[in-house]
Amino acid sequence: MVWNGATSSRWGLVLLLAFSVLAIETAEVARYDNYRLYRVTPHTEEQLRAVAAMEQASDSLIFLETARKVGDRFDIVVAPHKLADFTETLEADYIPHQLIEQNVQRSFDEERVRLTNKRAKGPFDWNDYHSLEEIHAWLDKLASEHGEVELLDAGRSHQNRTLKGVKLSYGEGRPGVFLEGGIHAREWISPATVTYILNELVNSKDPQVRALAEKFDWYVFPNANPDGYVYTFQVNRLWRKTRKAYGPFCYGADPNRNWDFHWAEQGTSNNACSDTYAGPQAFSEVETRSLSAFVETLRGKLGAYIAFHSYSQLLLFPYGHTGEHSPNHQDLDEIAEATVKSLAQRYGTKYTYGNVYDAIYPASGSSVDWSYGVQDIKIAYTYELRPDGGAWNGFVLPPNEIVPTGEETLDSLVTLLEESSARGYYDAKK
C-alpha cells in the first residue's frame, strides 16, 4: 500500500471512529440513584427569575421542563449532594414545590431491563423503542422493498455516524415536506413517531393517508442527532446535546439552538456545560451544518418543515427569538387550531398551540425558525409530543403509548397539510 496524505486522512478518520466507539463501549453508565425530581411552581415574577437562574448556577440540577410564566411549572432533577441547598433556597423564598419522584434511576433501570430483554425480537415494530442501528437497518429495508423510497445521506455526525433519511415520492415535482426527528437525543418518542408516520405513508391503505402520501414528496430524517441518541442508549439516558468536546468536562451543543437564524439571541446559554449551550458560533456542530446544507439543496422544493420533539403536548410555530409575530402568523395560528382539534379526536389528547416565544419560552437558533426565516418555508411547525407533563416520566414515555402517539399525530398531520394546502401554500410561493 502506498502511504500518502489521503491514506493518512482516511486512517485518521477510521481511528477516530474506532476510539469514539471504544470510548462509548467502555464508558461508565451514568446513574441517577437517589436523584429526586421536584415540580416547582413560582407564584411571582421574582420567584420565576430565581428558579430560572438556578439552571445556570449549578450542573447538579437538570431542568426537564422550564416555566414560561408565573404559574407554570419547572420539573427539576436534583443530585443528592445538592438536595439540601436546593430545598433550603426554595423554602427561604417561599417558592411552592412538590417532590414527584424519590429515585429517578428506578424508571431508567426498568426501561434498560425491558430493552435488553427485547433484543432477541422479531421484525421492526412500534411496540418499543429502537436503537439507531435498528432504525437505520429498517430504513435500508424499506428502500430495498419499495421503489418509491430512496435512501438519503445528509452527511456524517461528529463521531462519523450517518445522517440517514429517505425520500418518499410517487412522482417528481410535487411540493416537498421535510420531517425532522430526534434532534434532542433523550426525546425517544420523536424518532419513534417519525418512523411510525413514514411506515404509514408507505403502507397504509387508509384513503386519507394514501392521498396525503401521494400529494407530496417526503424527506424524512428520524435521527438528526445520531451521536447523542446512541449516547442515551449506552451511557446517559438524559443526554440532550451533540457529543463534540468543549473543554475537559463539557460536551456538545444544543443542536436546536445552533442554526444560523438569530443565533444565540434568546433562550440559549454561553456555558458549554449547559443543556441549552448554543455552541461557539452558528452551525458549529457538523450535524446542523450538514443537515442545513442538505435542506439548502431543496431550496424552492419544500412547502413545509415539521420537527418532532417531546414533551408537553404543544404545537409551535415561528418565531422563537422574539414575540413579534411572523408575516403569516394568523394563518399559522388558524392552521394550528384546526390541527390540535384533529389530534384530539382519536384519544382526547389535548394540545395547546402558539408561536414559540409566547407559547413555551424564548428560544433562538432552532431548525424550524431557520427553515422559515432563511429558506422561506412558510409552513413550519414543531410538535412537542406526549406526555403533557402531568406524570413525571416525561422523556421515559411508556412504550404502549408509541402507537397511539403516532396515530393521533398522523391524524393531525393530515389536517395540518390539508389546511395549509387549502390556503394555497403549495400552489405557489406565498
C-alpha positions as CSV (number, residue, x, y, z in Angstrom):
1,M,0.0,0.0,0.0
2,V,1.3,3.5,-0.9
3,W,1.1,5.8,2.1
4,N,0.2,9.4,1.3
5,G,-1.8,12.3,2.7
6,A,-5.1,10.9,1.6
7,T,-4.3,7.5,3.1
8,S,-3.3,9.2,6.3
9,S,-6.5,11.1,6.4
10,R,-8.6,8.0,5.9
11,W,-6.8,6.1,8.6
12,G,-7.1,9.0,10.9
13,L,-10.9,9.0,10.3
14,V,-11.1,5.3,10.9
15,L,-9.0,5.6,14.1
16,L,-11.2,8.5,15.3
17,L,-14.3,6.4,14.8
18,A,-12.8,3.4,16.5
19,F,-11.7,5.4,19.5
20,S,-15.2,7.0,19.7
21,V,-16.9,3.7,19.6
22,L,-14.5,2.2,22.2
23,A,-15.0,5.3,24.5
24,I,-18.7,4.7,24.5
25,E,-18.4,1.0,25.0
26,T,-16.1,1.4,28.0
27,A,-17.8,4.4,29.5
28,E,-19.4,4.1,32.8
29,V,-23.2,4.3,32.5
30,A,-24.5,7.5,34.1
31,R,-26.7,6.7,37.0
32,Y,-29.3,8.8,38.8
33,D,-29.6,6.8,42.0
34,N,-31.4,8.8,44.7
35,Y,-31.6,11.8,42.4
36,R,-35.0,13.4,43.1
37,L,-37.4,15.1,40.8
38,Y,-39.2,18.2,42.0
39,R,-42.0,20.2,40.5
40,V,-41.6,23.9,41.3
41,T,-44.3,26.4,40.5
42,P,-43.4,30.0,41.0
43,H,-46.2,32.4,42.0
44,T,-44.4,35.7,41.4
45,E,-42.1,37.1,38.8
46,E,-39.3,37.3,41.4
47,Q,-39.7,33.6,42.2
48,L,-39.7,32.8,38.4
49,R,-36.5,34.6,37.9
50,A,-34.9,33.0,41.0
51,V,-35.7,29.4,39.8
52,A,-34.6,30.1,36.2
53,A,-31.3,31.4,37.5
54,M,-30.6,28.1,39.2
55,E,-30.2,26.4,35.8
56,Q,-27.1,28.5,35.0
57,A,-25.7,28.3,38.6
58,S,-25.3,24.5,39.0
59,D,-24.8,21.5,36.8
60,S,-26.2,19.4,39.6
61,L,-29.7,20.4,38.6
62,I,-31.3,19.1,35.4
63,F,-34.2,21.1,34.1
64,L,-36.6,18.7,32.3
65,E,-39.4,21.3,32.0
66,T,-38.9,25.1,32.1
67,A,-41.7,27.5,33.2
68,R,-42.5,30.2,30.7
69,K,-44.6,32.4,33.0
70,V,-45.8,32.7,36.6
71,G,-48.0,29.7,37.5
72,D,-46.2,27.4,35.0
73,R,-44.1,24.5,36.4
74,F,-40.4,23.7,36.4
75,D,-39.6,20.0,36.5
76,I,-36.1,19.7,38.0
77,V,-33.9,16.6,38.7
78,V,-31.7,17.3,41.8
79,A,-28.5,15.5,42.6
80,P,-28.3,14.1,46.2
81,H,-25.5,16.3,47.3
82,K,-27.4,19.4,46.1
83,L,-30.7,18.5,47.8
84,A,-30.2,20.4,51.0
85,D,-29.1,23.6,49.2
86,F,-31.9,23.3,46.7
87,T,-34.8,22.9,49.1
88,E,-33.4,25.5,51.5
89,T,-33.3,28.1,48.7
90,L,-36.9,27.3,47.7
91,E,-38.2,27.4,51.3
92,A,-36.3,30.6,52.1
93,D,-38.0,32.4,49.2
94,Y,-41.4,30.6,49.8
95,I,-41.4,29.1,46.3
96,P,-44.0,26.3,46.1
97,H,-42.5,22.9,45.3
98,Q,-43.5,19.3,45.3
99,L,-41.5,16.1,45.4
100,I,-42.6,14.0,42.4
101,E,-40.1,11.1,42.4
102,Q,-37.7,9.9,45.1
103,N,-35.4,7.9,42.8
104,V,-35.2,8.9,39.2
105,Q,-33.0,5.9,38.4
106,R,-35.8,3.5,39.0
107,S,-37.6,4.2,35.7
108,F,-34.3,4.1,33.8
109,D,-33.5,0.7,35.2
110,E,-36.9,-0.7,34.3
111,E,-36.5,0.7,30.8
112,R,-33.0,-0.7,30.3
113,V,-34.1,-4.2,31.5
114,R,-37.0,-4.2,29.1
115,L,-34.9,-3.1,26.1
116,T,-32.2,-5.6,27.0
117,N,-34.8,-8.4,27.0
118,K,-36.3,-7.4,23.7
119,R,-33.0,-7.6,21.8
120,A,-33.9,-11.1,20.6
121,K,-37.1,-9.9,19.0
122,G,-38.9,-10.2,15.7
123,P,-39.4,-7.6,13.0
124,F,-39.1,-3.9,13.4
125,D,-42.3,-2.6,15.1
126,W,-43.7,0.2,17.3
127,N,-44.2,-1.8,20.4
128,D,-41.0,-0.5,21.9
129,Y,-38.1,2.0,21.2
130,H,-35.3,1.1,18.8
131,S,-31.6,1.8,18.7
132,L,-30.0,3.9,15.9
133,E,-28.7,0.7,14.2
134,E,-32.2,-0.8,14.2
135,I,-33.7,2.3,12.8
136,H,-31.1,2.6,10.0
137,A,-31.5,-1.1,9.2
138,W,-35.2,-0.6,8.9
139,L,-34.7,2.4,6.6
140,D,-32.4,0.3,4.4
141,K,-35.0,-2.5,4.2
142,L,-37.8,0.0,3.4
143,A,-35.8,1.3,0.5
144,S,-34.9,-2.1,-0.8
145,E,-38.6,-3.3,-0.8
146,H,-40.3,-0.1,-2.1
147,G,-39.2,1.5,-5.3
148,E,-40.8,4.8,-4.3
149,V,-38.4,5.0,-1.3
150,E,-34.9,6.4,-1.8
151,L,-32.2,6.4,0.8
152,L,-30.7,9.8,1.6
153,D,-27.3,10.6,3.2
154,A,-27.1,14.2,4.6
155,G,-23.5,13.7,5.8
156,R,-21.8,12.5,8.9
157,S,-22.0,13.3,12.6
158,H,-19.1,14.3,14.8
159,Q,-18.4,10.6,15.5
160,N,-18.9,9.7,11.9
161,R,-22.4,8.2,12.0
162,T,-24.6,8.7,9.0
163,L,-27.3,11.4,9.0
164,K,-29.6,8.9,7.3
165,G,-33.0,9.6,5.8
166,V,-35.3,8.7,3.0
167,K,-37.2,10.4,0.2
168,L,-40.7,9.0,-0.4
169,S,-42.1,10.1,-3.8
170,Y,-44.8,8.9,-6.1
171,G,-43.9,11.3,-8.9
172,E,-41.4,14.1,-9.2
173,G,-42.2,17.8,-9.0
174,R,-44.6,17.6,-6.1
175,P,-44.3,20.0,-3.2
176,G,-41.9,18.7,-0.5
177,V,-42.5,18.1,3.2
178,F,-39.5,17.7,5.5
179,L,-39.9,15.7,8.7
180,E,-37.1,16.0,11.3
181,G,-36.9,13.8,14.3
182,G,-34.5,13.2,17.2
183,I,-32.6,16.4,17.2
184,H,-32.7,16.3,21.0
185,A,-31.2,12.9,22.0
186,R,-33.3,12.0,25.0
187,E,-36.6,12.5,23.3
188,W,-37.1,8.9,22.1
189,I,-40.8,9.3,21.2
190,S,-39.7,11.7,18.4
191,P,-37.9,9.2,16.1
192,A,-40.5,6.5,17.1
193,T,-43.3,8.8,15.9
194,V,-41.4,9.9,12.7
195,T,-40.8,6.2,11.7
196,Y,-44.4,5.4,12.5
197,I,-45.6,8.1,10.2
198,L,-43.2,7.1,7.5
199,N,-44.4,3.5,7.7
200,E,-48.0,4.6,7.4
201,L,-47.2,6.8,4.4
202,V,-45.7,3.9,2.6
203,N,-48.0,1.0,3.7
204,S,-51.3,2.4,4.9
205,K,-54.5,1.6,2.9
206,D,-56.4,4.5,4.5
207,P,-57.7,6.7,1.7
208,Q,-56.8,10.0,3.5
209,V,-53.3,8.8,4.3
210,R,-52.8,7.5,0.8
211,A,-53.9,10.8,-0.7
212,L,-51.5,12.6,1.7
213,A,-48.6,10.3,0.8
214,E,-49.1,10.7,-2.9
215,K,-49.6,14.5,-2.9
216,F,-46.2,15.4,-1.6
217,D,-42.5,14.5,-1.9
218,W,-41.5,13.4,1.6
219,Y,-38.0,13.9,3.1
220,V,-37.8,12.1,6.4
221,F,-34.8,12.1,8.8
222,P,-35.8,10.2,12.1
223,N,-32.4,10.9,13.9
224,A,-30.9,14.3,13.3
225,N,-28.5,13.8,16.3
226,P,-27.3,10.2,16.0
227,D,-24.3,10.5,18.4
228,G,-26.5,11.9,21.1
229,Y,-29.2,9.3,20.5
230,V,-26.6,6.4,20.8
231,Y,-25.3,8.0,24.0
232,T,-28.7,8.0,25.6
233,F,-29.0,4.2,24.9
234,Q,-25.5,3.3,26.1
235,V,-24.4,5.9,28.7
236,N,-26.7,8.7,29.8
237,R,-30.5,8.5,29.3
238,L,-31.0,12.2,30.0
239,W,-28.4,13.4,27.4
240,R,-29.8,16.2,25.1
241,K,-27.0,17.6,23.0
242,T,-24.4,16.6,20.4
243,R,-21.2,14.9,21.5
244,K,-18.4,17.3,20.4
245,A,-15.9,18.1,23.2
246,Y,-15.8,21.7,24.6
247,G,-13.1,21.5,27.2
248,P,-12.2,18.7,29.5
249,F,-15.6,18.2,31.2
250,C,-18.2,19.7,28.8
251,Y,-19.6,18.1,25.7
252,G,-21.9,19.1,23.0
253,A,-24.1,22.0,21.9
254,D,-27.8,22.1,21.8
255,P,-28.5,21.3,18.1
256,N,-31.8,23.1,18.2
257,R,-30.1,26.4,19.3
258,N,-27.3,26.1,16.8
259,W,-28.9,27.2,13.5
260,D,-27.9,30.4,11.8
261,F,-31.1,32.5,12.2
262,H,-30.9,35.0,15.1
263,W,-28.4,32.6,16.7
264,A,-27.8,32.9,20.5
265,E,-30.2,35.9,20.9
266,Q,-32.8,34.4,23.3
267,G,-33.2,31.3,25.4
268,T,-29.7,30.0,25.0
269,S,-26.6,29.7,27.1
270,N,-22.9,30.5,26.5
271,N,-21.9,28.0,29.1
272,A,-20.6,24.9,27.3
273,C,-21.9,22.6,30.1
274,S,-25.4,23.9,29.8
275,D,-28.1,21.8,28.1
276,T,-29.0,25.0,26.0
277,Y,-25.4,25.8,25.0
278,A,-25.8,27.4,21.5
279,G,-22.2,26.5,20.5
280,P,-19.3,28.8,19.9
281,Q,-20.9,30.0,16.7
282,A,-23.9,29.2,14.5
283,F,-23.5,25.8,12.7
284,S,-20.5,24.9,14.9
285,E,-22.0,21.4,15.0
286,V,-21.4,19.2,12.0
287,E,-24.8,17.7,12.4
288,T,-26.7,21.0,12.0
289,R,-24.2,22.3,9.4
290,S,-24.7,19.1,7.3
291,L,-28.5,18.9,7.6
292,S,-28.9,22.6,6.8
293,A,-26.7,22.1,3.7
294,F,-28.9,19.3,2.6
295,V,-32.1,21.4,3.1
296,E,-30.4,24.1,1.1
297,T,-30.2,21.7,-1.9
298,L,-34.0,21.5,-1.7
299,R,-34.5,25.3,-1.9
300,G,-37.8,26.1,-3.6
301,K,-39.0,22.5,-3.4
302,L,-40.1,22.4,0.3
303,G,-43.5,23.6,1.2
304,A,-43.4,22.5,4.9
305,Y,-40.8,21.8,7.5
306,I,-42.0,19.9,10.6
307,A,-39.9,19.0,13.6
308,F,-40.9,16.5,16.3
309,H,-39.8,16.9,20.0
310,S,-41.1,16.0,23.4
311,Y,-42.6,16.7,25.8
312,S,-45.6,18.9,26.8
313,Q,-48.2,18.4,24.1
314,L,-47.7,21.7,22.2
315,L,-47.8,22.7,18.5
316,L,-45.5,25.6,18.0
317,F,-44.6,27.9,15.1
318,P,-42.1,30.8,14.5
319,Y,-40.7,32.9,16.0
320,G,-38.7,31.8,19.0
321,H,-36.3,34.8,19.2
322,T,-38.9,37.5,19.5
323,G,-42.5,38.0,20.5
324,E,-43.1,39.9,17.2
325,H,-45.4,37.9,15.0
326,S,-44.3,36.4,11.7
327,P,-45.8,37.7,8.5
328,N,-48.3,34.8,8.2
329,H,-48.9,34.4,11.9
330,Q,-52.7,34.4,11.6
331,D,-52.6,31.5,9.0
332,L,-50.2,29.5,11.2
333,D,-52.3,30.1,14.2
334,E,-55.6,29.1,12.5
335,I,-54.0,26.0,10.9
336,A,-52.6,25.0,14.3
337,E,-56.0,25.4,15.9
338,A,-57.6,23.0,13.3
339,T,-54.6,20.6,13.7
340,V,-54.8,20.2,17.5
341,K,-58.6,19.7,17.3
342,S,-58.0,16.9,14.8
343,L,-55.3,15.4,17.0
344,A,-57.7,15.3,20.0
345,Q,-60.4,13.4,18.2
346,R,-59.0,9.9,18.4
347,Y,-57.9,9.7,22.1
348,G,-58.9,13.1,23.6
349,T,-55.2,14.2,23.8
350,K,-55.2,17.9,24.4
351,Y,-52.5,20.1,22.8
352,T,-52.1,23.9,23.1
353,Y,-50.5,25.9,20.3
354,G,-48.9,29.2,19.5
355,N,-45.7,31.0,18.4
356,V,-42.6,29.6,20.3
357,Y,-41.8,32.8,22.1
358,D,-45.2,33.1,23.7
359,A,-46.4,29.5,23.9
360,I,-43.4,27.9,25.5
361,Y,-40.3,30.2,26.1
362,P,-37.8,32.3,24.1
363,A,-35.6,30.0,22.0
364,S,-33.5,31.3,19.1
365,G,-31.4,29.3,16.6
366,S,-33.9,26.5,16.0
367,S,-34.2,24.4,12.9
368,V,-37.9,25.4,12.3
369,D,-37.2,29.2,12.7
370,W,-34.2,28.8,10.3
371,S,-36.3,27.0,7.7
372,Y,-38.9,29.7,8.0
373,G,-36.6,32.7,8.1
374,V,-33.8,31.6,5.8
375,Q,-35.3,29.0,3.5
376,D,-38.7,30.9,3.2
377,I,-40.7,27.7,4.1
378,K,-43.8,29.3,5.4
379,I,-45.4,26.2,6.8
380,A,-43.1,25.5,9.7
381,Y,-44.1,23.7,12.9
382,T,-42.7,22.0,15.9
383,Y,-44.6,19.2,17.7
384,E,-43.9,18.7,21.4
385,L,-45.4,15.2,21.7
386,R,-46.7,13.3,24.7
387,P,-46.9,13.4,27.6
388,D,-48.3,16.7,28.9
389,G,-46.0,16.6,31.9
390,G,-48.7,15.7,34.4
391,A,-46.7,12.5,35.2
392,W,-43.0,12.8,35.8
393,N,-41.9,10.2,33.3
394,G,-41.6,12.8,30.6
395,F,-38.8,11.5,28.3
396,V,-39.4,7.9,29.5
397,L,-42.8,7.6,27.8
398,P,-44.1,4.0,28.2
399,P,-43.8,2.0,25.0
400,N,-47.5,1.3,24.9
401,E,-48.0,5.0,24.1
402,I,-45.9,4.9,20.9
403,V,-48.6,3.7,18.6
404,P,-51.4,6.0,20.0
405,T,-48.9,8.9,19.7
406,G,-48.2,8.0,16.1
407,E,-51.8,7.6,15.2
408,E,-53.1,10.9,16.6
409,T,-50.0,12.8,15.3
410,L,-50.6,11.4,11.8
411,D,-54.3,12.3,12.1
412,S,-53.3,15.9,12.9
413,L,-50.6,16.0,10.1
414,V,-53.3,15.2,7.6
415,T,-55.3,18.2,8.8
416,L,-52.2,20.5,9.0
417,L,-51.3,19.8,5.4
418,E,-54.8,19.9,4.1
419,E,-55.5,23.2,5.9
420,S,-52.3,24.8,4.5
421,S,-53.0,23.4,1.1
422,A,-56.5,24.9,1.1
423,R,-54.9,28.3,1.7
424,G,-52.7,27.9,-1.4
425,Y,-49.4,27.4,0.3
426,Y,-48.3,24.7,-2.2
427,D,-49.7,26.2,-5.3
428,A,-47.0,28.9,-5.5
429,K,-44.8,30.9,-3.2
430,K,-47.0,32.8,-0.8
